[in-house]
Amino acid sequence: MRDLKKPSDDNTPGRIGANDLLEAAYAANTRRAYRSDVTSFLKWGGSIPSSPEQIAAFVAFRANNCTVATIKRQLASLSSLHSTLGHTPNPVKSRLVVSTVRGLARLHGKPQRAVEPLLIEHLREILDSLPGSTIGKRDAALLTIGFAGGLRRSELVGTNVEDIEFVPAGVRMTIKRSKTDQAGCGRLVAIQFGRTRYCPIRFLEAWLAEMGAQKGAAFKSCLKGGRISRRRLSNEAVAKIVKRHVARIGLKPDEYSGHSLRAGFVTSAIMAGAPEHAVRRQTGHASSATMERYIRLANLFEDNPTGLLF
C-alpha cells in the first residue's frame, strides 16, 4: 500500500497517521491475504497499475492450477489495491476481465465445498462421551456455547470472561468484533438456560469455575495433564477440537471444521421449527442468502414428493 503520511504526521508521538487509518480499515487476516495475492501477481510478471489485458492473462495462467474461488479472491485483492491507490478505471472491473472470469466459471466451476454441520444429535453424543477432566469441561463449554450462540470461530475464541453476563434467563455475551462488524460496534448474543442436561449455561459455569479467572480469555489452551495455560485458544485449535470429537463418535473428521458448530446450529434450529429471522438474529448473518445452503439442507425432506410415491 502506498505511503499516505503527510510531513506533519512524521515523528509526532501519539499522532495517528493516514497509514495507521488505512491499516485499520482491514482486518489482519484480510491484509495478509491481500499481500499474498498481490505478491503472487507481481511474481508472475504483473505490474501495478495493471491493464485489463494483463489481468485477463493472469486469470488464464492461474486457471491451470487454482480453483475458481481462489482466483476470484486474488482478483478482489487486486481490485481493492487499484481502488485504494486511486487508479481509474479499475482494470479488474473491465468488461474483458469480467467476461474472462465468466468463461473460467463455465469451464472449471465446481460446487463450493461446504463443511458438514455438527447437528444437535451429534453434539449430544459428544457431550455424553466427554470426561469430567479439565479439558473435558473446557471442550463441553466451548462446543455448546459455540453451537448455541451460532458463533464464528473468531467470535468464540475472542470472547473474554468480562464479556459474559449471567442473568436470570441465561447469559448475555457481548461480541465486540466480528467478520461483519470490523468497526467494532458490537452485538449482544443471548443463550437461554436449557431444559435438559445438555444446557450450555451449566457447561459454561463448570468451565469458568474450573478456570477461576475473573477476566481475560474465556477459552484457553490446556497443557499436558490438564493444567490451564495463559494462552487464548486459536481459530485452528477450535477446528482441531471439533475434528477430534467428531472422530470419537464415528464421523469423518475431514468433513468437519470449527465452522461446523455455527452451521450445525442454523441447520438444527431450522429443522426444529425456529423461524429464519430468529436464527439470523442469533448468528448475526448479514443476509438470509448466506444462510441459504443450510436452510436448504434442513428443509431437504420437507414436502419431498418421493415420500408420496414409494
C-alpha positions as CSV (number, residue, x, y, z in Angstrom):
1,M,0.0,0.0,0.0
2,R,1.3,3.4,-0.8
3,D,2.6,5.8,1.8
4,L,-0.2,8.2,2.7
5,K,1.7,10.0,5.5
6,K,1.9,13.8,5.5
7,P,5.0,15.5,6.8
8,S,3.2,16.7,9.8
9,D,2.4,13.0,10.7
10,D,6.1,12.1,10.9
11,N,7.8,11.7,14.3
12,T,4.9,13.0,16.2
13,P,4.4,10.9,19.4
14,G,0.8,9.7,19.8
15,R,-0.2,11.1,16.4
16,I,-2.3,8.8,14.2
17,G,-1.2,9.0,10.6
18,A,-3.1,8.2,7.4
19,N,-1.2,4.9,7.1
20,D,-2.5,3.8,10.5
21,L,-6.0,4.5,9.4
22,L,-5.5,2.6,6.2
23,E,-4.1,-0.4,8.0
24,A,-7.1,-0.3,10.5
25,A,-9.6,-0.3,7.6
26,Y,-8.8,-4.0,7.0
27,A,-8.7,-7.0,9.4
28,A,-5.3,-8.5,9.9
29,N,-6.3,-11.7,8.0
30,T,-7.6,-9.6,5.1
31,R,-4.3,-7.7,5.0
32,R,-2.3,-10.9,4.9
33,A,-4.4,-12.3,2.1
34,Y,-4.1,-9.1,0.1
35,R,-0.3,-9.1,0.4
36,S,-0.1,-12.8,-0.6
37,D,-2.3,-12.3,-3.6
38,V,-0.6,-9.2,-4.8
39,T,2.8,-10.8,-4.3
40,S,1.7,-13.8,-6.5
41,F,0.6,-11.4,-9.2
42,L,3.9,-9.5,-9.2
43,K,6.0,-12.7,-9.2
44,W,4.0,-13.9,-12.2
45,G,5.1,-10.7,-14.0
46,G,2.2,-8.4,-13.3
47,S,2.5,-4.7,-12.6
48,I,0.6,-2.1,-10.6
49,P,-1.2,-0.3,-12.1
50,S,-2.2,-3.0,-14.4
51,S,-4.3,-3.3,-17.6
52,P,-7.4,-5.4,-18.4
53,E,-5.3,-7.5,-20.8
54,Q,-2.7,-8.2,-18.2
55,I,-5.3,-9.2,-15.6
56,A,-7.1,-11.4,-18.1
57,A,-3.8,-13.2,-18.9
58,F,-3.1,-13.7,-15.2
59,V,-6.6,-15.3,-14.8
60,A,-5.9,-17.7,-17.7
61,F,-2.5,-18.6,-16.2
62,R,-3.9,-19.3,-12.7
63,A,-6.8,-21.3,-14.2
64,N,-4.3,-24.2,-14.7
65,N,-3.6,-24.7,-11.0
66,C,-6.1,-22.8,-8.9
67,T,-9.7,-23.1,-8.0
68,V,-12.2,-20.5,-9.3
69,A,-12.8,-19.3,-5.7
70,T,-9.0,-18.7,-5.2
71,I,-8.8,-16.7,-8.5
72,K,-11.8,-14.6,-7.5
73,R,-10.2,-13.9,-4.2
74,Q,-6.9,-12.8,-5.9
75,L,-8.9,-10.5,-8.2
76,A,-10.7,-9.0,-5.3
77,S,-7.3,-8.2,-3.7
78,L,-6.0,-6.6,-7.0
79,S,-9.2,-4.7,-7.4
80,S,-9.0,-3.3,-3.8
81,L,-5.4,-2.3,-4.3
82,H,-6.2,-0.4,-7.5
83,S,-9.1,1.4,-5.9
84,T,-7.0,2.3,-2.8
85,L,-4.3,3.7,-4.9
86,G,-6.8,5.7,-7.0
87,H,-6.1,4.0,-10.3
88,T,-9.1,4.5,-12.5
89,P,-10.7,2.9,-14.4
90,N,-10.1,-0.2,-12.3
91,P,-8.8,-2.9,-14.7
92,V,-10.3,-5.8,-12.7
93,K,-13.8,-4.4,-13.3
94,S,-13.3,-4.1,-17.0
95,R,-15.6,-6.0,-19.4
96,L,-12.7,-8.1,-20.6
97,V,-11.8,-9.4,-17.1
98,V,-15.5,-9.9,-16.2
99,S,-16.0,-12.0,-19.3
100,T,-12.8,-14.0,-18.7
101,V,-13.9,-14.9,-15.2
102,R,-17.4,-15.9,-16.5
103,G,-15.7,-18.2,-19.0
104,L,-13.5,-19.6,-16.3
105,A,-16.5,-20.4,-14.1
106,R,-18.3,-22.2,-17.0
107,L,-15.2,-24.3,-17.8
108,H,-13.8,-25.0,-14.4
109,G,-16.6,-24.1,-11.9
110,K,-17.3,-26.6,-9.2
111,P,-19.9,-26.6,-6.4
112,Q,-18.4,-24.8,-3.3
113,R,-17.3,-27.4,-0.8
114,A,-19.2,-26.7,2.4
115,V,-18.3,-28.4,5.7
116,E,-20.8,-30.7,7.3
117,P,-22.9,-29.1,10.0
118,L,-22.5,-30.6,13.5
119,L,-26.1,-31.4,14.3
120,I,-27.6,-31.2,17.8
121,E,-27.8,-35.0,18.0
122,H,-24.1,-35.3,17.2
123,L,-23.3,-32.6,19.8
124,R,-25.3,-34.5,22.5
125,E,-23.4,-37.7,21.6
126,I,-20.1,-35.9,22.0
127,L,-21.2,-34.4,25.4
128,D,-22.2,-37.9,26.7
129,S,-18.7,-39.2,26.0
130,L,-16.7,-36.3,27.4
131,P,-14.7,-36.9,30.6
132,G,-15.1,-34.7,33.7
133,S,-11.5,-33.6,33.4
134,T,-10.3,-30.0,33.0
135,I,-10.0,-30.4,29.2
136,G,-13.4,-32.2,29.1
137,K,-15.0,-29.3,30.9
138,R,-13.4,-26.8,28.6
139,D,-14.4,-28.6,25.5
140,A,-18.0,-29.1,26.7
141,A,-18.3,-25.3,27.3
142,L,-16.6,-24.4,24.0
143,L,-18.7,-26.7,21.9
144,T,-22.1,-25.9,23.5
145,I,-21.5,-22.1,23.6
146,G,-20.1,-22.0,20.1
147,F,-23.1,-24.0,18.9
148,A,-25.9,-22.2,20.9
149,G,-24.5,-18.8,20.1
150,G,-24.2,-19.6,16.4
151,L,-20.7,-18.1,16.7
152,R,-17.9,-17.9,14.3
153,R,-14.6,-19.3,15.5
154,S,-13.0,-15.9,15.8
155,E,-16.0,-14.7,17.9
156,L,-15.8,-17.7,20.2
157,V,-12.1,-17.5,20.9
158,G,-12.2,-13.7,21.1
159,T,-14.7,-13.8,24.0
160,N,-13.4,-12.6,27.3
161,V,-14.8,-13.6,30.7
162,E,-15.9,-10.0,31.2
163,D,-17.9,-10.2,28.0
164,I,-20.2,-12.8,29.6
165,E,-23.1,-11.6,31.8
166,F,-25.1,-14.1,33.8
167,V,-28.8,-13.1,34.0
168,P,-31.9,-14.9,35.3
169,A,-32.8,-16.2,31.8
170,G,-29.3,-17.4,30.9
171,V,-26.3,-15.4,29.7
172,R,-25.7,-12.3,27.5
173,M,-22.5,-12.3,25.6
174,T,-21.0,-9.2,24.0
175,I,-19.4,-9.9,20.7
176,K,-17.1,-6.9,20.4
177,R,-15.9,-7.5,16.8
178,S,-16.7,-10.0,14.1
179,K,-16.3,-10.6,10.4
180,T,-19.3,-8.5,9.5
181,D,-18.6,-5.9,12.2
182,Q,-15.0,-4.8,11.6
183,A,-15.8,-1.3,13.0
184,G,-16.3,-2.9,16.4
185,C,-19.9,-1.7,17.0
186,G,-20.5,-4.9,18.9
187,R,-23.7,-7.0,19.3
188,L,-25.3,-9.0,22.1
189,V,-26.0,-12.7,21.9
190,A,-28.4,-14.3,24.3
191,I,-28.2,-18.0,25.3
192,Q,-31.1,-19.3,27.4
193,F,-30.9,-21.9,30.2
194,G,-31.7,-25.3,28.6
195,R,-34.3,-27.8,29.7
196,T,-32.1,-30.8,29.6
197,R,-28.8,-32.0,30.9
198,Y,-27.1,-30.6,27.8
199,C,-27.7,-26.9,28.9
200,P,-24.8,-24.8,27.6
201,I,-25.0,-22.4,30.6
202,R,-24.3,-25.3,33.0
203,F,-21.3,-26.4,31.0
204,L,-20.0,-22.8,30.8
205,E,-20.4,-22.3,34.6
206,A,-18.4,-25.5,35.3
207,W,-15.6,-24.4,33.0
208,L,-15.4,-20.9,34.4
209,A,-15.3,-22.3,37.9
210,E,-12.5,-24.6,36.9
211,M,-10.6,-21.8,35.3
212,G,-11.1,-19.4,38.1
213,A,-10.3,-16.3,36.1
214,Q,-12.3,-13.1,36.5
215,K,-11.1,-11.5,33.3
216,G,-9.2,-12.3,30.1
217,A,-9.8,-15.1,27.6
218,A,-12.9,-17.2,28.3
219,F,-11.4,-20.2,26.4
220,K,-7.7,-21.0,27.0
221,S,-5.3,-23.7,25.9
222,C,-4.7,-26.6,28.3
223,L,-1.3,-28.2,28.8
224,K,-0.5,-31.8,29.2
225,G,-2.0,-33.1,32.4
226,G,-4.9,-30.6,32.2
227,R,-3.1,-27.6,33.5
228,I,-4.7,-24.4,32.1
229,S,-2.4,-22.2,30.0
230,R,-2.5,-18.4,29.9
231,R,-2.8,-18.6,26.1
232,R,-6.1,-17.9,24.4
233,L,-7.3,-20.7,22.1
234,S,-6.8,-20.1,18.4
235,N,-9.2,-20.5,15.5
236,E,-7.2,-23.5,14.4
237,A,-7.5,-25.1,17.9
238,V,-11.3,-24.9,17.7
239,A,-11.2,-26.8,14.4
240,K,-8.9,-29.5,15.9
241,I,-11.2,-29.9,18.9
242,V,-14.2,-30.3,16.7
243,K,-12.4,-32.8,14.4
244,R,-11.1,-34.8,17.4
245,H,-14.6,-35.2,18.9
246,V,-16.5,-36.0,15.8
247,A,-13.9,-38.7,15.1
248,R,-14.6,-40.2,18.5
249,I,-18.3,-40.7,17.7
250,G,-17.6,-42.2,14.3
251,L,-17.9,-39.3,11.9
252,K,-15.4,-38.3,9.3
253,P,-13.2,-35.5,10.7
254,D,-12.1,-34.3,7.3
255,E,-15.7,-33.2,6.6
256,Y,-16.0,-31.0,9.8
257,S,-14.3,-27.8,10.9
258,G,-14.7,-25.1,13.5
259,H,-17.5,-23.7,11.3
260,S,-19.5,-26.9,11.8
261,L,-20.7,-25.5,15.1
262,R,-22.3,-22.4,13.5
263,A,-23.6,-24.4,10.5
264,G,-25.0,-27.0,12.8
265,F,-26.9,-24.5,14.9
266,V,-28.5,-23.0,11.8
267,T,-29.5,-26.4,10.4
268,S,-30.7,-27.8,13.7
269,A,-32.7,-24.7,14.6
270,I,-34.4,-24.6,11.2
271,M,-35.2,-28.3,11.5
272,A,-36.7,-27.8,14.9
273,G,-39.0,-25.2,13.5
274,A,-37.3,-21.9,14.5
275,P,-38.2,-19.0,12.3
276,E,-35.5,-17.9,9.9
277,H,-35.4,-14.3,11.2
278,A,-34.8,-15.6,14.8
279,V,-31.9,-17.8,13.7
280,R,-30.4,-14.9,11.7
281,R,-30.7,-12.6,14.7
282,Q,-28.7,-15.1,16.8
283,T,-26.0,-15.8,14.3
284,G,-25.6,-12.2,13.1
285,H,-25.7,-13.2,9.4
286,A,-25.8,-10.1,7.2
287,S,-28.5,-11.6,5.0
288,S,-30.5,-14.7,4.6
289,A,-28.7,-15.5,1.4
290,T,-25.6,-16.5,3.3
291,M,-27.6,-19.0,5.4
292,E,-29.5,-20.4,2.4
293,R,-27.5,-23.6,1.8
294,Y,-28.0,-24.6,5.5
295,I,-31.7,-23.8,5.2
296,R,-32.0,-25.9,2.1
297,L,-30.2,-28.8,3.9
298,A,-32.6,-28.5,6.8
299,N,-35.7,-28.5,4.6
300,L,-34.5,-31.1,2.1
301,F,-37.0,-33.7,3.2
302,E,-39.9,-31.3,3.9
303,D,-42.8,-31.9,1.5
304,N,-40.5,-34.1,-0.6
305,P,-42.6,-35.7,-3.3
306,T,-40.7,-39.1,-3.2
307,G,-42.5,-39.8,0.1
308,L,-45.8,-39.9,-1.8
309,L,-44.5,-42.3,-4.5
310,F,-42.7,-45.1,-2.6
